[in-house]
Amino acid sequence: MSHPMRALLLSGVMAALGGCSDTAPTAADAGNAPVITPKVIGQGGKPTRSPVPPGEPLEIPAGLICSFTVVASEALRSKLVVKTFPPKANGDIVQATNGRAFQRFTNVSTGKSITVNITGPGRFTIHADGSATLDAHGRWSFFFVDVTNAGTKAFINSGRIVIDFAPDGFATVVSQTGHEEDLCALLS
């Protein structure tokens, strides 16, 4: 289960967590690794709540994840909110999401599309050393590019998945329960 991979894109709530900031990054930018940028903490050390705007569609070229070009992360509806907590004594910053999000994924070659509820919820912990941990529950979509012959993956996870991110962007699936659906097979 524990295979290091370069994270190309973590769709769904993960994209929401990384995209809700107005401060400088805390995690190193290593190619396509997620750059996590926590929201400024409110006065008095209270958590902040921010709506998450829908992301822009992303076109993933044929052969990178699937044998065909995929348009991913096309938000249909997004009512996600991210809550960013004040830094802990060890420097960790926790971001939690809740709300609802639906996204469309399309096989550009055939025009076949699926709409997926990728609501989550999830908890993203940004560690002071630039590493991070995602603890995702519910339904999420993920895209990984293989760098260790562990297998390129595009999937929807229904259940729980915990992923550790090293400061250089390498992702390791620590644990995974529930049901995994191959996104490329769903779009074929």
CYANA upper distance limits for C-alpha pairs under 8 A (distance plus 0.5 A):
  1 MET  CA    173 VAL  CA      7.00
  1 MET  CA    174 VAL  CA      7.56
  1 MET  CA    175 SER  CA      7.65
  2 SER  CA    172 THR  CA      6.17
  2 SER  CA    173 VAL  CA      5.74
  2 SER  CA    174 VAL  CA      6.19
  2 SER  CA    175 SER  CA      8.27
  3 HIS  CA    148 THR  CA      8.09
  3 HIS  CA    150 ALA  CA      6.62
  3 HIS  CA    171 ALA  CA      8.38
  3 HIS  CA    172 THR  CA      5.97
  3 HIS  CA    173 VAL  CA      6.97
  4 PRO  CA    147 VAL  CA      8.11
  4 PRO  CA    148 THR  CA      7.33
  4 PRO  CA    150 ALA  CA      8.32
  4 PRO  CA    170 PHE  CA      6.37
  4 PRO  CA    171 ALA  CA      5.81
  4 PRO  CA    172 THR  CA      5.04
  4 PRO  CA    173 VAL  CA      7.95
  5 MET  CA    144 PHE  CA      7.04
  5 MET  CA    145 VAL  CA      6.85
  5 MET  CA    146 ASP  CA      5.85
  5 MET  CA    147 VAL  CA      6.01
  5 MET  CA    148 THR  CA      7.09
  5 MET  CA    150 ALA  CA      8.11
  5 MET  CA    170 PHE  CA      5.82
  5 MET  CA    171 ALA  CA      5.63
  5 MET  CA    172 THR  CA      6.95
  6 ARG  CA     32 ASN  CA      8.00
  6 ARG  CA     33 ALA  CA      7.25
  6 ARG  CA    144 PHE  CA      6.92
  6 ARG  CA    145 VAL  CA      6.12
  6 ARG  CA    146 ASP  CA      6.95
  6 ARG  CA    147 VAL  CA      6.74
  6 ARG  CA    169 GLY  CA      6.54
  6 ARG  CA    170 PHE  CA      5.09
  6 ARG  CA    171 ALA  CA      6.39
  7 ALA  CA     32 ASN  CA      7.07
  7 ALA  CA     33 ALA  CA      5.94
  7 ALA  CA     34 PRO  CA      7.66
  7 ALA  CA    143 PHE  CA      7.58
  7 ALA  CA    144 PHE  CA      5.52
  7 ALA  CA    145 VAL  CA      6.68
  7 ALA  CA    169 GLY  CA      6.93
  7 ALA  CA    170 PHE  CA      6.79
  7 ALA  CA    171 ALA  CA      6.41
  8 LEU  CA     32 ASN  CA      5.80
  8 LEU  CA     33 ALA  CA      6.85
  8 LEU  CA     34 PRO  CA      8.36
  8 LEU  CA    143 PHE  CA      6.65
  8 LEU  CA    144 PHE  CA      5.87
  8 LEU  CA    145 VAL  CA      6.27
  9 LEU  CA     15 ALA  CA      8.40
  9 LEU  CA     32 ASN  CA      8.07
  9 LEU  CA     33 ALA  CA      8.33
  9 LEU  CA     34 PRO  CA      7.96
  9 LEU  CA    142 PHE  CA      7.15
  9 LEU  CA    143 PHE  CA      5.72
  9 LEU  CA    144 PHE  CA      7.11
 10 LEU  CA     14 MET  CA      6.20
 10 LEU  CA     15 ALA  CA      6.66
 10 LEU  CA    141 SER  CA      7.29
 10 LEU  CA    142 PHE  CA      5.24
 10 LEU  CA    143 PHE  CA      6.26
 10 LEU  CA    144 PHE  CA      8.25
 11 SER  CA     15 ALA  CA      5.92
 11 SER  CA     72 ALA  CA      8.47
 11 SER  CA     73 SER  CA      6.76
 11 SER  CA    140 TRP  CA      7.69
 11 SER  CA    141 SER  CA      5.85
 11 SER  CA    142 PHE  CA      6.03
 11 SER  CA    143 PHE  CA      7.72
 12 GLY  CA     16 ALA  CA      7.20
 12 GLY  CA     73 SER  CA      7.66
 12 GLY  CA    101 ALA  CA      7.98
 12 GLY  CA    103 GLN  CA      8.26
 12 GLY  CA    118 ILE  CA      6.13
 12 GLY  CA    119 THR  CA      7.70
 12 GLY  CA    120 GLY  CA      8.33
 12 GLY  CA    140 TRP  CA      6.34
 12 GLY  CA    141 SER  CA      6.48
 12 GLY  CA    142 PHE  CA      8.39
 13 VAL  CA     17 LEU  CA      6.73
 13 VAL  CA     80 LEU  CA      8.39
 13 VAL  CA     97 THR  CA      7.55
 13 VAL  CA    118 ILE  CA      7.69
 13 VAL  CA    119 THR  CA      7.30
 13 VAL  CA    120 GLY  CA      6.95
 13 VAL  CA    121 PRO  CA      7.88
 13 VAL  CA    122 GLY  CA      7.61
 13 VAL  CA    140 TRP  CA      7.66
 14 MET  CA     18 GLY  CA      6.94
 14 MET  CA    124 PHE  CA      8.39
 15 ALA  CA     19 GLY  CA      6.56
 15 ALA  CA     55 GLY  CA      8.17
 16 ALA  CA     20 CYS  CA      6.91
 16 ALA  CA     52 VAL  CA      6.33
 16 ALA  CA     53 PRO  CA      8.14
 16 ALA  CA     54 PRO  CA      8.49
 16 ALA  CA     55 GLY  CA      8.26
 16 ALA  CA     80 LEU  CA      8.32
 16 ALA  CA     82 VAL  CA      8.16
 17 LEU  CA     36 ILE  CA      8.01
 17 LEU  CA     82 VAL  CA      7.23
 17 LEU  CA     95 GLN  CA      7.41
 17 LEU  CA     96 ALA  CA      8.39
 17 LEU  CA     97 THR  CA      8.04
 17 LEU  CA    124 PHE  CA      7.89
 18 GLY  CA     34 PRO  CA      7.69
 18 GLY  CA     35 VAL  CA      7.05
 18 GLY  CA     36 ILE  CA      5.25
 18 GLY  CA     37 THR  CA      6.34
 18 GLY  CA     38 PRO  CA      7.86
 19 GLY  CA     36 ILE  CA      8.24
 19 GLY  CA     37 THR  CA      7.80
 19 GLY  CA     52 VAL  CA      8.04
 20 CYS  CA     37 THR  CA      7.85
 20 CYS  CA     38 PRO  CA      7.57
 20 CYS  CA     39 LYS  CA      6.76
 20 CYS  CA     50 SER  CA      7.73
 20 CYS  CA     51 PRO  CA      8.48
 20 CYS  CA     52 VAL  CA      6.77
 20 CYS  CA     82 VAL  CA      8.14
 21 SER  CA     37 THR  CA      5.84
 21 SER  CA     38 PRO  CA      5.84
 21 SER  CA     39 LYS  CA      4.93
 21 SER  CA     40 VAL  CA      7.78
 22 ASP  CA     37 THR  CA      7.89
 22 ASP  CA     38 PRO  CA      8.00
 22 ASP  CA     39 LYS  CA      6.35
 22 ASP  CA     40 VAL  CA      7.22
 23 THR  CA     37 THR  CA      6.65
 23 THR  CA     38 PRO  CA      7.13
 23 THR  CA     39 LYS  CA      6.96
 23 THR  CA     40 VAL  CA      7.01
 24 ALA  CA     37 THR  CA      6.54
 25 PRO  CA     35 VAL  CA      6.69
 25 PRO  CA     36 ILE  CA      6.19
 25 PRO  CA     37 THR  CA      4.94
 25 PRO  CA     38 PRO  CA      7.97
 26 THR  CA     35 VAL  CA      7.92
 26 THR  CA     36 ILE  CA      6.60
 26 THR  CA     37 THR  CA      6.44
 26 THR  CA     38 PRO  CA      8.18
 26 THR  CA    126 ILE  CA      8.24
 26 THR  CA    128 ALA  CA      8.13
 26 THR  CA    130 GLY  CA      6.36
 27 ALA  CA     34 PRO  CA      8.38
 27 ALA  CA     35 VAL  CA      6.08
 27 ALA  CA     36 ILE  CA      6.16
 27 ALA  CA     37 THR  CA      8.09
 27 ALA  CA    126 ILE  CA      8.26
 27 ALA  CA    129 ASP  CA      8.29
 27 ALA  CA    130 GLY  CA      4.64
 27 ALA  CA    131 SER  CA      6.95
 27 ALA  CA    132 ALA  CA      8.44
 27 ALA  CA    167 PRO  CA      6.50
 28 ALA  CA     35 VAL  CA      7.06
 28 ALA  CA    130 GLY  CA      6.69
 28 ALA  CA    167 PRO  CA      6.01
 28 ALA  CA    168 ASP  CA      6.67
 28 ALA  CA    169 GLY  CA      7.94
 29 ASP  CA     33 ALA  CA      6.47
 29 ASP  CA     34 PRO  CA      7.43
 29 ASP  CA     35 VAL  CA      6.11
 29 ASP  CA    168 ASP  CA      7.57
 29 ASP  CA    169 GLY  CA      7.71
 30 ALA  CA    167 PRO  CA      8.49
 30 ALA  CA    168 ASP  CA      5.76
 30 ALA  CA    169 GLY  CA      6.07
 31 GLY  CA    169 GLY  CA      8.26
 32 ASN  CA    169 GLY  CA      7.94
 33 ALA  CA    168 ASP  CA      7.74
 33 ALA  CA    169 GLY  CA      4.81
 33 ALA  CA    170 PHE  CA      7.73
 34 PRO  CA    169 GLY  CA      7.18
 36 ILE  CA    126 ILE  CA      7.96
 38 PRO  CA     84 THR  CA      7.60
 38 PRO  CA     93 ILE  CA      8.00
 38 PRO  CA     95 GLN  CA      8.21
 39 LYS  CA     48 THR  CA      8.06
 39 LYS  CA     84 THR  CA      6.92
 40 VAL  CA     48 THR  CA      8.24
 41 ILE  CA     45 GLY  CA      7.07
 41 ILE  CA     46 LYS  CA      7.40
 41 ILE  CA     47 PRO  CA      6.69
 41 ILE  CA     48 THR  CA      6.53
 41 ILE  CA     84 THR  CA      7.52
 41 ILE  CA     85 PHE  CA      7.51
 41 ILE  CA     86 PRO  CA      6.35
 42 GLY  CA     46 LYS  CA      6.10
 42 GLY  CA     47 PRO  CA      6.77
 42 GLY  CA     48 THR  CA      6.31
 45 GLY  CA     86 PRO  CA      6.13
 46 LYS  CA     85 PHE  CA      7.43
 46 LYS  CA     86 PRO  CA      7.00
 47 PRO  CA     83 LYS  CA      6.87
 47 PRO  CA     84 THR  CA      5.83
 47 PRO  CA     85 PHE  CA      4.84
 47 PRO  CA     86 PRO  CA      6.41
 48 THR  CA     83 LYS  CA      5.99
 48 THR  CA     84 THR  CA      5.82
 48 THR  CA     85 PHE  CA      7.25
 49 ARG  CA     81 VAL  CA      7.02
 49 ARG  CA     82 VAL  CA      6.18
 49 ARG  CA     83 LYS  CA      4.94
 49 ARG  CA     84 THR  CA      7.10
 50 SER  CA     81 VAL  CA      6.02
 50 SER  CA     82 VAL  CA      5.88
 50 SER  CA     83 LYS  CA      7.01
 51 PRO  CA     79 LYS  CA      7.65
 51 PRO  CA     80 LEU  CA      6.46
 51 PRO  CA     81 VAL  CA      4.91
 51 PRO  CA     82 VAL  CA      6.88
 52 VAL  CA     78 SER  CA      7.98
 52 VAL  CA     79 LYS  CA      7.64
 52 VAL  CA     80 LEU  CA      5.88
 52 VAL  CA     81 VAL  CA      6.07
 52 VAL  CA     82 VAL  CA      7.19
 53 PRO  CA     78 SER  CA      7.59
 53 PRO  CA     80 LEU  CA      8.40
 54 PRO  CA     75 ALA  CA      6.07
 54 PRO  CA     76 LEU  CA      8.50
 54 PRO  CA     77 ARG  CA      7.91
 54 PRO  CA     78 SER  CA      6.31
 55 GLY  CA     73 SER  CA      7.16
 55 GLY  CA     74 GLU  CA      7.48
 55 GLY  CA     75 ALA  CA      6.74
 56 GLU  CA     73 SER  CA      7.37
 56 GLU  CA     74 GLU  CA      6.80
 56 GLU  CA     75 ALA  CA      7.81
 57 PRO  CA     71 VAL  CA      6.93
 57 PRO  CA     72 ALA  CA      6.36
 57 PRO  CA     73 SER  CA      5.69
 57 PRO  CA     74 GLU  CA      4.91
 57 PRO  CA     75 ALA  CA      7.82
 58 LEU  CA     71 VAL  CA      6.02
 58 LEU  CA     72 ALA  CA      5.65
 58 LEU  CA     73 SER  CA      6.59
 58 LEU  CA     74 GLU  CA      7.72
 59 GLU  CA     69 THR  CA      7.42
 59 GLU  CA     70 VAL  CA      6.25
 59 GLU  CA     71 VAL  CA      4.86
 59 GLU  CA     72 ALA  CA      6.70
 60 ILE  CA     64 LEU  CA      7.39
 60 ILE  CA     65 ILE  CA      7.80
 60 ILE  CA     69 THR  CA      6.16
 60 ILE  CA     70 VAL  CA      5.70
 60 ILE  CA     71 VAL  CA      6.70
 60 ILE  CA     72 ALA  CA      7.74
 61 PRO  CA     65 ILE  CA      8.25
 61 PRO  CA     68 PHE  CA      7.52
 61 PRO  CA     69 THR  CA      5.10
 61 PRO  CA     70 VAL  CA      7.20
 62 ALA  CA     66 CYS  CA      6.48
 62 ALA  CA     67 SER  CA      5.60
 62 ALA  CA     68 PHE  CA      4.59
 62 ALA  CA     69 THR  CA      4.62
 62 ALA  CA     70 VAL  CA      7.73
 63 GLY  CA     67 SER  CA      5.14
 63 GLY  CA     68 PHE  CA      6.89
 63 GLY  CA     69 THR  CA      8.09
 64 LEU  CA    145 VAL  CA      7.73
 65 ILE  CA    143 PHE  CA      7.81
 65 ILE  CA    144 PHE  CA      8.08
 65 ILE  CA    145 VAL  CA      7.34
 65 ILE  CA    152 THR  CA      6.71
 65 ILE  CA    153 LYS  CA      7.04
 65 ILE  CA    154 ALA  CA      6.94
 65 ILE  CA    184 CYS  CA      8.41
 66 CYS  CA     70 VAL  CA      7.87
 66 CYS  CA    154 ALA  CA      8.14
 66 CYS  CA    184 CYS  CA      6.04
 67 SER  CA    184 CYS  CA      8.48
 68 PHE  CA    107 ASN  CA      7.13
 68 PHE  CA    108 VAL  CA      7.63
 68 PHE  CA    109 SER  CA      6.97
 69 THR  CA    107 ASN  CA      6.60
 69 THR  CA    108 VAL  CA      6.01
 69 THR  CA    109 SER  CA      7.33
 70 VAL  CA    105 PHE  CA      7.29
 70 VAL  CA    106 THR  CA      6.00
 70 VAL  CA    107 ASN  CA      5.41
 70 VAL  CA    108 VAL  CA      6.34
 71 VAL  CA    105 PHE  CA      6.18
 71 VAL  CA    106 THR  CA      5.65
 71 VAL  CA    107 ASN  CA      7.28
 71 VAL  CA    108 VAL  CA      7.39
 72 ALA  CA    103 GLN  CA      8.35
 72 ALA  CA    104 ARG  CA      7.21
 72 ALA  CA    105 PHE  CA      5.30
 72 ALA  CA    106 THR  CA      7.27
 73 SER  CA    103 GLN  CA      6.25
 73 SER  CA    104 ARG  CA      6.97
 73 SER  CA    105 PHE  CA      7.17
 74 GLU  CA    103 GLN  CA      5.89
 74 GLU  CA    104 ARG  CA      5.70
 74 GLU  CA    105 PHE  CA      7.23
 75 ALA  CA    101 ALA  CA      8.00
 75 ALA  CA    102 PHE  CA      6.67
 75 ALA  CA    103 GLN  CA      4.99
 75 ALA  CA    104 ARG  CA      6.96
 76 LEU  CA    101 ALA  CA      8.20
 76 LEU  CA    102 PHE  CA      6.10
 76 LEU  CA    103 GLN  CA      5.89
 76 LEU  CA    104 ARG  CA      7.26
 77 ARG  CA    100 ARG  CA      8.20
 77 ARG  CA    101 ALA  CA      6.10
 77 ARG  CA    102 PHE  CA      5.85
 77 ARG  CA    103 GLN  CA      7.70
 78 SER  CA     99 GLY  CA      8.43
 78 SER  CA    100 ARG  CA      6.43
 78 SER  CA    101 ALA  CA      4.81
 78 SER  CA    102 PHE  CA      6.94
 79 LYS  CA     99 GLY  CA      5.95
 79 LYS  CA    100 ARG  CA      5.64
 79 LYS  CA    101 ALA  CA      6.60
 80 LEU  CA     97 THR  CA      7.15
 80 LEU  CA     98 ASN  CA      6.21
 80 LEU  CA     99 GLY  CA      4.83
 80 LEU  CA    100 ARG  CA      6.02
 80 LEU  CA    101 ALA  CA      6.92
 80 LEU  CA    119 THR  CA      8.27
 81 VAL  CA     97 THR  CA      6.07
 81 VAL  CA     98 ASN  CA      6.12
 81 VAL  CA     99 GLY  CA      6.51
 82 VAL  CA     95 GLN  CA      6.93
 82 VAL  CA     96 ALA  CA      6.04
 82 VAL  CA     97 THR  CA      4.91
 82 VAL  CA     98 ASN  CA      7.26
 83 LYS  CA     95 GLN  CA      6.03
 83 LYS  CA     96 ALA  CA      5.72
 83 LYS  CA     97 THR  CA      6.76
 84 THR  CA     93 ILE  CA      7.85
 84 THR  CA     94 VAL  CA      6.48
 84 THR  CA     95 GLN  CA      4.93
 84 THR  CA     96 ALA  CA      7.11
 85 PHE  CA     93 ILE  CA      6.86
 85 PHE  CA     94 VAL  CA      6.03
 85 PHE  CA     95 GLN  CA      6.82
 86 PRO  CA     93 ILE  CA      6.94
 86 PRO  CA     94 VAL  CA      8.15
 87 PRO  CA     91 GLY  CA      5.87
 87 PRO  CA     92 ASP  CA      5.94
 87 PRO  CA     93 ILE  CA      5.17
 87 PRO  CA     94 VAL  CA      7.89
 88 LYS  CA     92 ASP  CA      5.79
 88 LYS  CA     93 ILE  CA      6.98
 90 ASN  CA    128 ALA  CA      7.80
 91 GLY  CA    127 HIS  CA      6.97
 91 GLY  CA    128 ALA  CA      5.49
 92 ASP  CA    125 THR  CA      6.91
 92 ASP  CA    126 ILE  CA      6.02
 92 ASP  CA    127 HIS  CA      4.98
 92 ASP  CA    128 ALA  CA      6.11
 93 ILE  CA    125 THR  CA      6.16
 93 ILE  CA    126 ILE  CA      5.62
 93 ILE  CA    127 HIS  CA      7.09
 93 ILE  CA    128 ALA  CA      8.50
 94 VAL  CA    123 ARG  CA      7.38
 94 VAL  CA    124 PHE  CA      6.23
 94 VAL  CA    125 THR  CA      4.95
 94 VAL  CA    126 ILE  CA      6.81
 95 GLN  CA    123 ARG  CA      6.26
 95 GLN  CA    124 PHE  CA      5.66
 95 GLN  CA    125 THR  CA      6.88
 96 ALA  CA    121 PRO  CA      8.01
 96 ALA  CA    122 GLY  CA      6.23
 96 ALA  CA    123 ARG  CA      4.93
 96 ALA  CA    124 PHE  CA      6.80
 97 THR  CA    120 GLY  CA      8.12
 97 THR  CA    121 PRO  CA      6.06
 97 THR  CA    122 GLY  CA      6.08
 97 THR  CA    123 ARG  CA      7.16
 98 ASN  CA    119 THR  CA      7.76
 98 ASN  CA    120 GLY  CA      7.55
 98 ASN  CA    121 PRO  CA      5.69
 98 ASN  CA    122 GLY  CA      7.89
 99 GLY  CA    119 THR  CA      7.04
 99 GLY  CA    121 PRO  CA      8.11
100 ARG  CA    117 ASN  CA      8.17
100 ARG  CA    118 ILE  CA      8.05
100 ARG  CA    119 THR  CA      5.26
100 ARG  CA    120 GLY  CA      8.44
101 ALA  CA    117 ASN  CA      6.50
101 ALA  CA    118 ILE  CA      6.12
101 ALA  CA    119 THR  CA      5.32
102 PHE  CA    115 THR  CA      7.17
102 PHE  CA    116 VAL  CA      6.00
102 PHE  CA    117 ASN  CA      4.97
102 PHE  CA    118 ILE  CA      6.25
102 PHE  CA    119 THR  CA      7.54
103 GLN  CA    115 THR  CA      6.07
103 GLN  CA    116 VAL  CA      5.89
103 GLN  CA    117 ASN  CA      7.13
103 GLN  CA    118 ILE  CA      7.52
104 ARG  CA    113 SER  CA      7.05
104 ARG  CA    114 ILE  CA      6.12
104 ARG  CA    115 THR  CA      4.88
104 ARG  CA    116 VAL  CA      6.80
105 PHE  CA    113 SER  CA      5.99
105 PHE  CA    114 ILE  CA      6.01
105 PHE  CA    115 THR  CA      7.02
105 PHE  CA    116 VAL  CA      8.41
105 PHE  CA    187 LEU  CA      8.36
106 THR  CA    111 GLY  CA      6.74
106 THR  CA    112 LYS  CA      6.17
106 THR  CA    113 SER  CA      4.71
106 THR  CA    114 ILE  CA      7.14
106 THR  CA    187 LEU  CA      7.42
107 ASN  CA    111 GLY  CA      5.87
107 ASN  CA    112 LYS  CA      5.83
107 ASN  CA    113 SER  CA      6.83
107 ASN  CA    187 LEU  CA      6.31
107 ASN  CA    188 SER  CA      7.81
108 VAL  CA    112 LYS  CA      7.93
112 LYS  CA    187 LEU  CA      6.65
112 LYS  CA    188 SER  CA      8.16
113 SER  CA    187 LEU  CA      7.09
114 ILE  CA    186 LEU  CA      8.31
114 ILE  CA    187 LEU  CA      7.67
117 ASN  CA    139 ARG  CA      7.26
117 ASN  CA    140 TRP  CA      8.48
118 ILE  CA    138 GLY  CA      8.21
118 ILE  CA    139 ARG  CA      5.36
118 ILE  CA    140 TRP  CA      5.25
118 ILE  CA    141 SER  CA      7.13
119 THR  CA    138 GLY  CA      7.55
119 THR  CA    139 ARG  CA      6.64
119 THR  CA    140 TRP  CA      7.44
120 GLY  CA    136 ALA  CA      6.92
120 GLY  CA    137 HIS  CA      5.94
120 GLY  CA    138 GLY  CA      5.15
120 GLY  CA    139 ARG  CA      5.69
120 GLY  CA    140 TRP  CA      6.41
121 PRO  CA    136 ALA  CA      6.84
121 PRO  CA    137 HIS  CA      6.02
121 PRO  CA    138 GLY  CA      6.73
122 GLY  CA    134 LEU  CA      7.72
122 GLY  CA    135 ASP  CA      6.25
122 GLY  CA    136 ALA  CA      4.82
122 GLY  CA    137 HIS  CA      6.25
123 ARG  CA    134 LEU  CA      6.44
123 ARG  CA    135 ASP  CA      5.72
123 ARG  CA    136 ALA  CA      6.85
124 PHE  CA    132 ALA  CA      7.60
124 PHE  CA    133 THR  CA      6.27
124 PHE  CA    134 LEU  CA      5.05
124 PHE  CA    135 ASP  CA      6.85
125 THR  CA    132 ALA  CA      5.97
125 THR  CA    133 THR  CA      5.67
125 THR  CA    134 LEU  CA      6.98
126 ILE  CA    130 GLY  CA      7.37
126 ILE  CA    131 SER  CA      6.83
126 ILE  CA    132 ALA  CA      4.94
126 ILE  CA    133 THR  CA      7.18
127 HIS  CA    131 SER  CA      5.84
127 HIS  CA    132 ALA  CA      5.93
127 HIS  CA    133 THR  CA      8.44
129 ASP  CA    167 PRO  CA      7.67
130 GLY  CA    166 ALA  CA      7.78
130 GLY  CA    167 PRO  CA      5.29
131 SER  CA    164 ASP  CA      7.98
131 SER  CA    165 PHE  CA      5.92
131 SER  CA    166 ALA  CA      5.14
131 SER  CA    167 PRO  CA      5.00
132 ALA  CA    164 ASP  CA      6.40
132 ALA  CA    165 PHE  CA      5.53
132 ALA  CA    166 ALA  CA      7.27
132 ALA  CA    167 PRO  CA      8.16
133 THR  CA    162 VAL  CA      7.58
133 THR  CA    163 ILE  CA      6.20
133 THR  CA    164 ASP  CA      5.00
133 THR  CA    165 PHE  CA      6.58
134 LEU  CA    161 ILE  CA      8.35
134 LEU  CA    162 VAL  CA      6.05
134 LEU  CA    163 ILE  CA      5.65
134 LEU  CA    164 ASP  CA      6.97
135 ASP  CA    160 ARG  CA      7.75
135 ASP  CA    161 ILE  CA      6.56
135 ASP  CA    162 VAL  CA      5.06
135 ASP  CA    163 ILE  CA      7.22
136 ALA  CA    140 TRP  CA      7.88
136 ALA  CA    160 ARG  CA      6.04
136 ALA  CA    161 ILE  CA      5.83
136 ALA  CA    162 VAL  CA      6.78
137 HIS  CA    158 SER  CA      7.91
137 HIS  CA    159 GLY  CA      6.02
137 HIS  CA    160 ARG  CA      4.91
137 HIS  CA    161 ILE  CA      7.17
138 GLY  CA    157 ASN  CA      8.05
138 GLY  CA    158 SER  CA      5.72
138 GLY  CA    159 GLY  CA      5.49
138 GLY  CA    160 ARG  CA      6.95
139 ARG  CA    156 ILE  CA      7.20
139 ARG  CA    157 ASN  CA      5.98
139 ARG  CA    158 SER  CA      4.89
139 ARG  CA    159 GLY  CA      7.10
140 TRP  CA    156 ILE  CA      6.09
140 TRP  CA    157 ASN  CA      5.90
140 TRP  CA    158 SER  CA      7.26
141 SER  CA    154 ALA  CA      8.00
141 SER  CA    155 PHE  CA      6.21
141 SER  CA    156 ILE  CA      4.77
141 SER  CA    157 ASN  CA      6.76
142 PHE  CA    153 LYS  CA      8.14
142 PHE  CA    154 ALA  CA      6.17
142 PHE  CA    155 PHE  CA      5.97
142 PHE  CA    156 ILE  CA      6.83
142 PHE  CA    157 ASN  CA      8.28
143 PHE  CA    152 THR  CA      8.42
143 PHE  CA    153 LYS  CA      6.23
143 PHE  CA    154 ALA  CA      4.90
143 PHE  CA    155 PHE  CA      7.18
144 PHE  CA    152 THR  CA      6.23
144 PHE  CA    153 LYS  CA      5.67
144 PHE  CA    154 ALA  CA      6.93
145 VAL  CA    151 GLY  CA      8.32
145 VAL  CA    152 THR  CA      5.50
145 VAL  CA    153 LYS  CA      7.31
146 ASP  CA    150 ALA  CA      6.67
146 ASP  CA    151 GLY  CA      5.92
146 ASP  CA    152 THR  CA      5.10
146 ASP  CA    153 LYS  CA      8.17
153 LYS  CA    182 ASP  CA      8.22
154 ALA  CA    182 ASP  CA      6.64
154 ALA  CA    183 LEU  CA      5.87
154 ALA  CA    184 CYS  CA      7.04
155 PHE  CA    180 GLU  CA      6.90
155 PHE  CA    181 GLU  CA      5.87
155 PHE  CA    182 ASP  CA      5.07
155 PHE  CA    183 LEU  CA      5.20
155 PHE  CA    184 CYS  CA      8.15
156 ILE  CA    180 GLU  CA      6.20
156 ILE  CA    181 GLU  CA      5.63
156 ILE  CA    182 ASP  CA      7.18
156 ILE  CA    183 LEU  CA      6.94
157 ASN  CA    161 ILE  CA      8.06
157 ASN  CA    178 GLY  CA      7.66
157 ASN  CA    179 HIS  CA      6.36
157 ASN  CA    180 GLU  CA      5.08
157 ASN  CA    181 GLU  CA      7.01
158 SER  CA    178 GLY  CA      6.09
158 SER  CA    179 HIS  CA      5.62
158 SER  CA    180 GLU  CA      6.84
159 GLY  CA    176 GLN  CA      8.16
159 GLY  CA    177 THR  CA      6.10
159 GLY  CA    178 GLY  CA      4.69
159 GLY  CA    179 HIS  CA      6.84
160 ARG  CA    175 SER  CA      8.42
160 ARG  CA    176 GLN  CA      6.22
160 ARG  CA    177 THR  CA      5.75
160 ARG  CA    178 GLY  CA      6.90
161 ILE  CA    173 VAL  CA      7.83
161 ILE  CA    174 VAL  CA      8.14
161 ILE  CA    175 SER  CA      6.18
161 ILE  CA    176 GLN  CA      4.79
161 ILE  CA    177 THR  CA      6.89
162 VAL  CA    173 VAL  CA      6.56
162 VAL  CA    174 VAL  CA      5.94
162 VAL  CA    175 SER  CA      5.78
162 VAL  CA    176 GLN  CA      6.96
163 ILE  CA    171 ALA  CA      6.94
163 ILE  CA    172 THR  CA      6.04
163 ILE  CA    173 VAL  CA      4.97
163 ILE  CA    174 VAL  CA      5.99
163 ILE  CA    175 SER  CA      7.81
164 ASP  CA    171 ALA  CA      6.12
164 ASP  CA    172 THR  CA      5.72
164 ASP  CA    173 VAL  CA      7.00
164 ASP  CA    174 VAL  CA      7.21
165 PHE  CA    169 GLY  CA      6.37
165 PHE  CA    170 PHE  CA      6.09
165 PHE  CA    171 ALA  CA      4.97
165 PHE  CA    172 THR  CA      6.97
166 ALA  CA    170 PHE  CA      5.82
166 ALA  CA    171 ALA  CA      6.97
181 GLU  CA    186 LEU  CA      8.18
182 ASP  CA    186 LEU  CA      6.86
183 LEU  CA    187 LEU  CA      6.79
184 CYS  CA    188 SER  CA      6.63
